[in-house]
Amino acid sequence: MVEVLGNVPLFALDAVAIDLETTGLDPREARIVEIAAVRLTHGRREQESFASLVASGTPLPEPVERLTGITNAALEGQPDFRAIYPAFTDFCGERVMLGHAIGFDLAVLRRECELAGIRWSRPRALDTRLLAGIVAPRLPDHSLETLASWLGLTLGPRHRATSDAISAAEVFRGLLPKLREAGIRTLGEAEQACRTLTDQLERYHRAGWVEPVASPAQSDAERTLARLDSYPYRHRIREVMRTPPQCVPPETSLRMVMRGMAEARVSSVFVGREGESRDWGILTERDALRAIAREDAAVLDRPAGSLASRPLATIPADAFVYRAIGRMTRLNIRHLAVTAEDGSVVGALSQRDLLRLRATLAIALGDDIDQAGDAGALGRAWAKLPAMARALLEEGIGAREIAAIVAREIGALTRKAAMLAEAAMAAEGLGAPPRAYAVLILGSAGRGESLLSMDQDNALVYAGAEDDAVDAWFADLGRRFTAILHEVGVPLCKGGVMASNAAFRASLEGWKARIAHWVTRANPQDLLNVDIVFDLRPVHGDGALGAELWRFALESARGQTAFLKMLVEMHEADQGALTLLGGFRLEGGRIDLKRHALGKIVAAARVMALALGIAARGTADRLAEVRAAGHGADSDLARLDETHARVMDLILRAQLADIRAGRPPTTRVPPDLLDPAEKSALKGDLSALGAIDTLVRDWMSSAFDRR
């Protein structure tokens, strides 16, 4: 359903435009005083609308009364949020929500639901202010008034919910032709375009707003994370329950129960008499709050037994975790009692406990990176990386899939470092970025193949013509964010492949000129570190700049025989991984699998993909598409893919062992890490890779002969 909806053209979208009037502008404090929604069906606005004043229980400040015309007197006797929310959600249905600066409205709705004890689910949403920022970045601002003037629209009265919801709907419709001209036709394309406005989204986040863009379509890495849901099918309740359970006799007062829950830091207690298996119940924080809301403070002296929910929902301690998830979902509850074989309560399980399972180290790492406010916090987050990789490996996830996750987090880390650097420059009075720009990651991070021994491979592209003053600003930015990355734990690149280096920083036109030179006139000495540019992926700033550079690079390299042959020749000097007697060639007692295996496979896949104009970045994807193209021996290409996977697994295992032993991880693997079968398989792989240069040259001859 998500994928289908993403492909719906914007002009045919079923949506609902919403607006709130609130007591203030801080979503952490504001309360709703008016709510409205208007529907768009197949892109056309319906006449029917939803609107209601809302009794917030908070006095309306006098400036808000003046601005909206809503008075405290008018709010007397109006329904509260809990009363009107079901009708509002019925009116909205499952439609995509539209709004102007809708992240604020969503944040306020979320808080109101929390206060009312209502479950809130984030809807799929589009923000007309973000959409306007995409198609009209040079407007002085993107207020409703400015956009209406630019689009030739006439707005109704401002600062009333119904009128503003209608205005948002009409602005959205007015933006549709502009979005089409920008190549944005579908909901999915609009969401992706909004995600490139990283600075604006960061400001939304800092303001406490809900990010108004649905999560991206699942990448390979994200599909890998989903596989961690195998946990519920492999582990039992006793491994995750809280024990001993918090139990109280039925006669205990609510006041004492709440005090005990606070001291024990739990959200529920079981109510019953020890030794009796019948008539047990549960009392949760939410039950207590609802009772107080109904009966005021007098309820605090009532016995817990009279307030507990019954019958008690239970799960056996020996059951698998997925059974608990299913039971909570079916019963729409948040807590279960865990029972022994004799029926006695031996533990407690909450939805929060299950969420902790879903918040694996991989997910927690991503959250910590996004939340980091300085380099120190970023460093503490990044320190979790090895534990994350180990947990994934223990869950049966392959090294290539783990590498994809690591690479995504390197991208997130690089993005955050650039944001921190930019904020520091602004705080020092150095101004905002003089041009639109994008930070790019290259090499293994760009390909989605990063393991635990890494250094920086990044670059920067900015819009407009070359300009010394502009470049100086971006040089400063590059120095700052690469220094942050270095401090956090991603070392500076010894080869200088970083945005702080002028060779990896330029305007879009400057980059295009460089690439054109590489593919038509470069000599082998010019090509050191050039090949990894063809793995680039934008991670921060204007993603469209990075995408355009990526497309240009692919198109420029396709069919450039001399250039591609030079890329092949760059890897021909290796003396091989096996000795004349068939043993491993060791360096410091280890086999350098990056030099003798991984690098060769990556380079071969890259060259073949470039020759055919294949846009895939990852080595496995490149090999798969080359095989699908039908050039060369399929069995040879399949062997390369299998070897790539095996070598990645061996390197990751060695790196985790090194880290556990307090050694810095490398791509060199000690032979004693391998069992006899693995040693034999690796020798076969390395022997076959000895002929990879011939394989690639023969493949290229075949491919170009067919063109």
N, C-alpha and C positions, 0 to 999 in steps of 0.2 A: 504494500500500500504506500509506504514512504517513497519508494522509487517511482511508482506511477505518478503520484502527486507532484513529485519534483519535475516531471516532464510536461505538466500542464502549461500551456501558454498563458502568460499573465493576463491577456485580454479576455481569456475564457475562465478565469479563476473564480471559484465560489469562495467568497471571503466575507469577513465581518469587520467593519471599522468601529473602533471603540474609543471612548474618551472618558476621563474622570476629572471631576473637580474635587480638590482636596484641601485639607486644612493647612498645608504647607508644602514645601518643595523638597524636603528631606524624606526619601522613601522609607527610612528607618523610623520615622516619627509620624508621617502624614497619615490622616484618616480620610476615608472617602465621604464626601457630602452629596455628590451627584454622580450617577453612572449612566452611560448611554451607549447604544450600539445601533448601527445601521448595516444592512446586509447588501452585499454585491453578489448577484447570481449571474454566472457566466460573464462577469465583468460589468454588468449593469446594476445600477443602484435601485433597490426596492424602495417603495414608499413606506412600507411598514418599518417601524423602529421600536427600540426598547429604551425606556428612560425612567429614572426614578431618583428622587431625593433620598438621602440616606441619613438616618440619625446616627451620628458617629459617637456620641457620648462625650465628645470633646468640644468645648466652646470654639466657635468659629472666630478667628482673629478679625478685628475690624478692617484691616486692609483687604482681607479676602472677601469680606462682605461688600466692600466698595467695588472691588474688581469684578466679582461675579454677579452681584445683585441678589445673591442668596443670603438670607438673614438667619440668625439663630432662631428667631420666632418661626420662620418658615419650616425649620427642621423639627420643631416640636411635634410629636405624634407621628413622625415618619417611621417607616420600618427600618430595623437595623440591618447590617450587612448579612447576617446569618439568614434573615427572612427573605431578602431579595436575591441572594446569590443563585439559588436553584433556578429561578425564572430567567436570570441573566444567562446562565450556562445553557439552559434549554434553547434560548433564542440564538445563541452563538453556535451551538452544536459543535461539529468537528471541523468547522471552517477555519481557514487560515485567518489569523487576526492581523488587521492593519491598524496603524496609528502613527501619529506624528510624535517622535520621541517616545515610542511605545515601550521602550525599556523601563521608563519611569512607571508607567501605568501597570506593567506586569509586576514590577517590584512591590508596588502598593497592594495590588490584588493578592500577591503571595502572602504579604504580611497580614492582611485582613483575614485570609483563610487560616493562617496560623493562629491568630487571636481567637477566631471563632471555632477552632478545633475541626476545621474542614480540610480534607485532603486536597492539595493543589497540584495540578499537573501542568507543566509548562506547555503552552500551545505552540504550534508552528506559527511564526509571526514574521511580518515585514514592517520595516520602519521607513516611512516616506521621507524622513529627514536624511537617512542614510542613502536611500535611492537617489535623492536629489543631489547628494554629495558626489555620487558617481558620475552623473550626467552633466552636472553644472558645478564643478569644483571652484570656479572663479566668482560665483555670486558672493556678494558681501556677507551674506548669512543665509541660512536655510530655514528661516522662520516661515510659518504658514503665510504671513502677509507678503513676504518677499517672493515666495514661490507662486502665490496666486497672481501677483503682478507680472512675474516673468512668464507664466503660463496663460495669462489673459483670463483669469477666473475672477468671479465676484464672490467674496466670502460673506456668509451670514454673520450675525453678532458673535463676537469672540467671548471666550471664557464662560460658555455654557456648554455642557457636555454634548447635547444633541447636535447643536450647531457645529461644534468643533469636530465631532465624529463625521458629520456630513462633509465638512471641509477636507478632512483627511482622505475620505473616499474620493472626492473630486480631484484632489491633488494627485492621488495615485493614478486615477484615470488619465489625468493630464500628462503624467510622466510616461505613460506607456509608449507613445511614439518616440520619445527621446530615448527610452531604454532600448527600443527596437533598433534605432539608429546606431546605438552603441553595441549592438550585437547581443543584447540581453533579451531573450524572448520568453524563457520559461521561469517557473518558480525556482527550480534548482539553480539556474544561471543567475537569477537575481540574488539568491542567498549567497552563492559563491562570490559574486561581485561585492556584496556587502562585507564579506569576510576579509577582503583586501584592505578595508578601511581600518587598519589595525590601531592607528592612533585614536580614532573616534571611539572604537570599541573599548580601548583601554580607559578612555575618559569615562565612558558609561560604567565600566567596572568599578573605577575608583569612586564614582558617585553612588554606588550601591544599587545601580540599575540591573535588571535582568538583561543579559545579552540577547538582543532581539533577532537573532538568527539561529535557525535550527542547526543542529550538529551536522558536520559534513557527512557525505556518503562514506560508508566505511571503507577505509583504506585496507591494504593487506595487513598492516600492523594492528589496526583496530579489529579486524576479523580475528587476528591472533589473540587479542585480549579477550574476545568473546569466548574463545575456547577455554579460558580459565574457568568457565562455568562448569567444566567437568568436575570441579571440586565437589559440588553437592552430590555427585554420583559415586564418589570415591571415599568419602569421609562420613563418619557417624555422628549423631547428635552428642554423644558423650564427649567428643573431642572439642566441641565448641560451646557447650552449655556453661552457664554460670552456676557455680556450686560453692558453698551450700545455698539453697534457695532462701529467700527472705520470707518467713512465715510469721503470722500473728494470730492469736486467738480471736474468735468472733467478737468478744466483748471489748476489744481494744478500741479506744476512741479514734475518730478520724484525725484529730489533732496529733495524737501520738504516732499514728501511722505515717502522717506526712513528715513529722519530725524524723522518724526513723528512716524514711526513704531518702530524705535529704542527707542525713549523716552517712548512710550506706552508699549514696550516689547510685540508686537504682530507680527505675521508673514504674515498678509495680511490686506488690507483695501478694502472697497467697494467704487466704483467710480460711482457717480451719483449726480443728483440734487434733493435736498429735495423737496418733494411734487410731484415728478414725479416717477411713478412706472415702466415706461418703460426705456429701454436702460441702465439699471444698469449693471455694470461689476465688476470684482474683479482684484486686482493687488497684487501679492504675492511676497515674498522675492525672490523666484526662478525666477519669471517673470523678476524682476528687474535685477538680476544677469545675466540672459541670454541676456537681452537687452544691458547691458553694454559690455558683451563679444562680441556681434555682432557689436555694433556701437561705442564702446569706450566711453570716458567721455562726448562726445557731447550729448549723449542721456539723460543726467541728466537734461537738460533744456527742454526736450519735455514734453507736458502735459500728465497727467496720463490717460486721456480719450482715447488717441491714443494708449496706451500700454495695457489697461485693456483687460482681457479675457471676452468674451460674447458668448452666453447668460449666465446670472448669474444662477448658480445651487442653488436651494433653497429647504428648508424643512420647513413644518409648525411647529410652536412652540408646538402644541398639539400632534404631531406625537410621536410615541414611538422611543426610541433610536435605536432599531434594523433597523428601516427604514433608518436612516441616514447612518448606517454602510453599508447597502445594496446599497444605492445610491452612496456612495463614491467608493465602490468596482466596481460597474457597470460602473461608469463614469471614473474610475481611476483618481480621484482627491483627494485633501487633505483638501479642505475647502468647507463649505456650508454656505449660508446666511439663517438665520432663519427669517421666516415671520409670521406676525400676520394674522388674518382672512381677513383683508382688503388688504393684499399683501405688506404692508410696512415692511421694514427690521427692525427687533427689536433685533437681536442678531447675533452672529457668532459662528460657530462650526468648529473646526479643528480636523484633525486626531490626533493631539497631545492631544486634550481634551478627545477623545475617548480612547487613550492609557492610559490616567490617570485613566480612569474607570477600564481598565484591570489591571493597577498597583494597585490593592487593597492592603490593609495593609498587607495581608498575603504574597503577592508577594514582596512588598517593604521590609518587614522584612527580607525575604530571601536574597534579594540583599544587604541590609545593613550589614547583618552578613558576607556575602562573601567579601564585600569591606572593612570591618573594619581593620584598621591598628594597633590598640592597644586595650587594655582592655577597655579604656574609650569609644571608638567608638562602641565596642561590647556591652557595657552596654547601650548606647543610643539606639542601635538597639533593644536590648532585651526589653527595656521599652515599646515597641509598642505591645508586646504580648497580653495584656488584650484587647486593642482596636481591635486588629485583631480578637480575639475570639468573641468579641461582634458583630463585623460587620458580621462575618460568621453566627452567631446565628440569627441575624436579617434578614439574607438572607434566613432563613429557613433550614440551614444546621444543621444536628443532632449532638449531643455532641460526639458521637463515631467518626464521620467523622472529627470533629474539633480536637478531641484528636489525630487523626492520623497526622494531619497537625502540631500540636504542637510538637508531638514526632519527626517528621522529622526535625523540626527546632532545637529541642534540640540536635539532631544528628549533624546538621550543626554547631551549637554553640560549641559543644564539639570538633568537628574537627578543627574549627578555633582556639579555645583555645589551643589545642595541637600544632597547627602550630606556634602560637605566642610564646609558651613556647620553642619550638624547635629552633626558630629563636633567641630567647634571649640567649639560651645556646650556640649557635654558635657564637653570638656576644661577649660572654664572654670568648671565647677561649676553650670551653668545647667540641668542636668537633661535628661531625655529629653522628647520631645514630649508635651505634656499630653493630647493627643487624637490619635486617628487622623486623618490628613490626606492630601491629594493635591496635588501641584504640577501645574498645568495649563499647557499652551502654547496660545496663541490665534492667530488670524489666519493668515498664510501658513504658519507652521510647523505649526499644527494641521491645515490643509488639505493639507499635503504639497506646498507650492508655493514653497519658499524658494529664492531665488537668493543671490547673493553680496553684495548690498547689503541689510543687515538691521539691525534693532534689536530690543530685547526686547519681546515681547508674552506675558506670563505672568500667572498668577493662582494663588490658593490657596484651597482649601476644606477645612474641618475638621469633624469630627463633633460632635454635641451642640449644646446651646443656646449663644447668644451669651454671652460672659463676658469682661470687660475684661482680667483677668489672663491668660486663655488667649490672647486676641487679641494681647496685648503680647508673649507668647513667639513667636507666629507672625510678628508684625511684625518682631521681631529677626531671625528666620530669613529672612524675605523680604528685609530690607535686606542681610543677609550674602550670600545666594546671588546676588542681582541685582548686588551689587558685584563678586563673583567673575566673573560673566558679562561685566560691563563691562570688567573688567581683562583677561580672556581675549581679548576682541575682538568681543563682541556688545554694542553700546552700549546705555546706558539709553534707554528709550523717552521721547521728548520729550513725548508725550501722557500719560505717567504710567501706561501700561497695564502694571503690574508688581505682583507680590505685596507689595512694600514699600509700596504705596499702599492705604489702607483701602478705597478704592472697588473694588479688585480682590482683596479678601481678606475672607472671611466664613465663618461656619458654613454647613452645607448648608441649614438652614432660612433663614438670612439671605439666601443666594443666591437661594433660591426666591422669597422675598418681593420681592427686587429685580427678578427677571425678571417676576414677575406684575405689578409696577408698570409696567415698561417696555411690556409688550404690551397693557396695558389703559388706562393713564392718563398715559403719558409724553407730553411735547411734543417737537418737533424739537430743542430746545436740550439736552434730557436725553440725546439719543441719540448724542452724540459718542463714538466708540470703542466703542459698545455692540454694533454688528453683528458684530464679530469674535469676541465671546463665543460666537456660535453655531457657531464653527469649533473649539471647544475639544477638546483631547485630553489625557488624563492621562499623565504621563511618570514620576512618582515617587510613592511612598507607596501609599496604599490606592486602587487603581484603581477599586474599586467605588463610592467616593464620586464620583469624576469621571464614571463611567458613569451614575450616577443623576441627577446634575446635567444631564448631556448629554441624557438622555431627557426630563427635565422641561422643559428649554428648548425642545426640539423640539415636544413636545406643547402647550406653552403658546402658542407662536407660530402654530401651524397654524390657519389660518382667520381670524386677527386682521387683518381688512382694513385698518383705520385704521393700525395699527402698521406693517404691511408697506408701505403707501403712503408713510408717513413715511420708511422706509428707502430707498425709491426716490427720494424728493424730495431726500434728502441729496446725491445725485450729479447733480442737474439744473443746478447753477449753472455748470458748465464751459462755456467759450465755444467749445470745439471745437479740434481739432488742425490744421485746415486754414484758410488765409486765404481771403479773398473771391476771390482769383485762383487758388486751388487749390494754393498752395504749402504747405509745412509751417510751422506756427506754432512758431518756435524760441524757446528760452529759453537764453541763453548759448551759442547756436550749436547747440543740441541739441533733440530732440523728447522731451518727457516722456511716455514710453509707459505709465508707471504711471497717471498722472493722466488721460491722454486715452484710454487703451485698456484696460489690464489691470484697473484698479480698477473700471471700468464693467462689464466682463464678469463679474468675480468677484461684484460686488454683484448683478447681474441674476440670475446662477445661484443665489446664496444666497437671494434673495427668492422666486424661483419654487420652489425646493426647500422652503423653510419653508412656503410656502402649501399645498403638497401633503403636508407631513409626511415628506418624503424625508430619510432619515438619512445619506446620503452627505455627506462633508466636502469632497472635492476638487471643483474646478470642473468638470473634464471628466466626472467621475462624476455630478455633479448635473445637468449638461446632458443627459447620456445618459438618466438616469432621467426627467427632465422630458419629453424627446422620447418615451420609451416610454409615458408617461402619455397621450399623444395630444392634449394641449391646445396650440392655436396652430399656427403655420406651422412644419413640420419643417425646411424649407429655411433659415429664419431662425436656428433654433437650431443647425443644422449649421454655418452660417456663423460663428456666435459661437464654436463649438468650434474650428474651423479657425483663426480669427483669434487665439484664445487661444494656441494652439500656436505660431503664427508669431511672435507678439509675444514670447513667452517665449524663443524661439530668438534673436531679435534682441537682447533685453536681455542675455542671457547672453554672447553674443559681444562686446557692447560692454563688459560688466563685465570679462571676461577681458583684453580689449585695454587697458582702463584700468589694471588691476592690473599687467600686464606693463610698462606705461609709468610705473608708480609713482604713479598717480592713484587716489584712493579710488573704488570702484565706486559707480555710481548707477543709477537706472532711466531715465536720459536717454541717448538714442542719437544719435550724430552722423550726419547724413545721408550723409556721405562713406563711412561703413562699408558702405552698401548699394550693390549694383549696380543698374543701371537697371531690371531686371525686379523686383527687390525693392522699389525705390522705388514703382514703379507699383502693385504688389500692396498695399503698405502704404497708399498713398493711397486705394485702393478700400476697404480695411478700415476706415480711419478715417472715410471718408465714410459708410459704412454704420452705423458706431457713432454717428454724429450723431443717428440716429433711435432709439437703443436705449431711451430713456426711453418713447417712444411704444410701442415694441414691448412693453416689459414691462407698461405700463398696459393695453394691449389684451389681452395674454395673461392678466393677472389678471382682467380683466372676463370673458373667456371662461371661465377656470377657475372663477371663483366662480358664474357663471351656470349652470354644469353641476352644481354641487354641490346 
